[in-house]
Amino acid sequence: MDFRTLKAVRAALRHQFDHTTLIAEDDPHRDAFEMLAERGVIDLRIMDNSGMEGSAAWVFEAAERIIGTGKPRGRVWGVAG
């Protein structure tokens, strides 16, 4: 695996989660959060599901997408010894 790919995964995780505000798409106060983001008060991320399960799925999908584009292409599998 090209370990530079892990730097891309780290960057994606930081962008999504580090010092950000996560809300669900259907948050009843979405307008207020968007106003705060427009004013630079918060760094807003809107997700389909901002709960633990949705966040975990987002991490898996993002890592899978980034790692899948690395060289050589494809997953790295450990060998049980």
C-alpha positions as a Python dict, from the first residue, in 0.01 Angstrom:
ca = {
    (1, 'M'): (0, 0, 0),
    (2, 'D'): (115, 353, -74),
    (3, 'F'): (121, 508, 272),
    (4, 'R'): (65, 855, 125),
    (5, 'T'): (-291, 734, 89),
    (6, 'L'): (-320, 729, 469),
    (7, 'K'): (-232, 1099, 472),
    (8, 'A'): (-529, 1157, 244),
    (9, 'V'): (-752, 958, 480),
    (10, 'R'): (-626, 1163, 774),
    (11, 'A'): (-693, 1487, 584),
    (12, 'A'): (-1048, 1377, 502),
    (13, 'L'): (-1116, 1288, 866),
    (14, 'R'): (-977, 1619, 988),
    (15, 'H'): (-1183, 1813, 735),
    (16, 'Q'): (-1502, 1636, 836),
    (17, 'F'): (-1461, 1616, 1214),
    (18, 'D'): (-1183, 1836, 1358),
    (19, 'H'): (-1335, 2144, 1522),
    (20, 'T'): (-1655, 2116, 1319),
    (21, 'T'): (-2024, 2114, 1398),
    (22, 'L'): (-2211, 1811, 1264),
    (23, 'I'): (-2584, 1819, 1210),
    (24, 'A'): (-2830, 1591, 1035),
    (25, 'E'): (-2988, 1702, 708),
    (26, 'D'): (-3328, 1714, 873),
    (27, 'D'): (-3218, 1904, 1186),
    (28, 'P'): (-3509, 2130, 1287),
    (29, 'H'): (-3262, 2415, 1357),
    (30, 'R'): (-3066, 2379, 1034),
    (31, 'D'): (-3136, 2739, 928),
    (32, 'A'): (-2982, 2870, 1251),
    (33, 'F'): (-2672, 2651, 1209),
    (34, 'E'): (-2634, 2763, 847),
    (35, 'M'): (-2659, 3127, 957),
    (36, 'L'): (-2386, 3069, 1216),
    (37, 'A'): (-2170, 2905, 949),
    (38, 'E'): (-2222, 3197, 711),
    (39, 'R'): (-2108, 3434, 985),
    (40, 'G'): (-1796, 3225, 1048),
    (41, 'V'): (-1901, 3123, 1399),
    (42, 'I'): (-1899, 2749, 1325),
    (43, 'D'): (-1751, 2518, 1061),
    (44, 'L'): (-2065, 2327, 963),
    (45, 'R'): (-2094, 1976, 822),
    (46, 'I'): (-2438, 1848, 722),
    (47, 'M'): (-2469, 1471, 707),
    (48, 'D'): (-2745, 1227, 615),
    (49, 'N'): (-2704, 1079, 962),
    (50, 'S'): (-2488, 1267, 1212),
    (51, 'G'): (-2521, 1001, 1483),
    (52, 'M'): (-2250, 751, 1573),
    (53, 'E'): (-2367, 494, 1317),
    (54, 'G'): (-2382, 752, 1039),
    (55, 'S'): (-2043, 896, 1130),
    (56, 'A'): (-1887, 549, 1138),
    (57, 'A'): (-2037, 471, 797),
    (58, 'W'): (-1904, 802, 662),
    (59, 'V'): (-1552, 721, 789),
    (60, 'F'): (-1561, 372, 635),
    (61, 'E'): (-1691, 496, 300),
    (62, 'A'): (-1443, 786, 284),
    (63, 'A'): (-1147, 563, 371),
    (64, 'E'): (-1262, 296, 125),
    (65, 'R'): (-1297, 556, -153),
    (66, 'I'): (-953, 708, -86),
    (67, 'I'): (-768, 379, -36),
    (68, 'G'): (-933, 239, -348),
    (69, 'T'): (-769, 513, -556),
    (70, 'G'): (-418, 451, -418),
    (71, 'K'): (-140, 267, -598),
    (72, 'P'): (-142, -20, -627),
    (73, 'R'): (-518, -12, -655),
    (74, 'G'): (-728, -218, -422),
    (75, 'R'): (-735, -324, -64),
    (76, 'V'): (-450, -441, 154),
    (77, 'W'): (-520, -771, 326),
    (78, 'G'): (-325, -908, 618),
    (79, 'V'): (-203, -1264, 624),
    (80, 'A'): (-283, -1465, 933),
    (81, 'G'): (25, -1635, 1057),
}
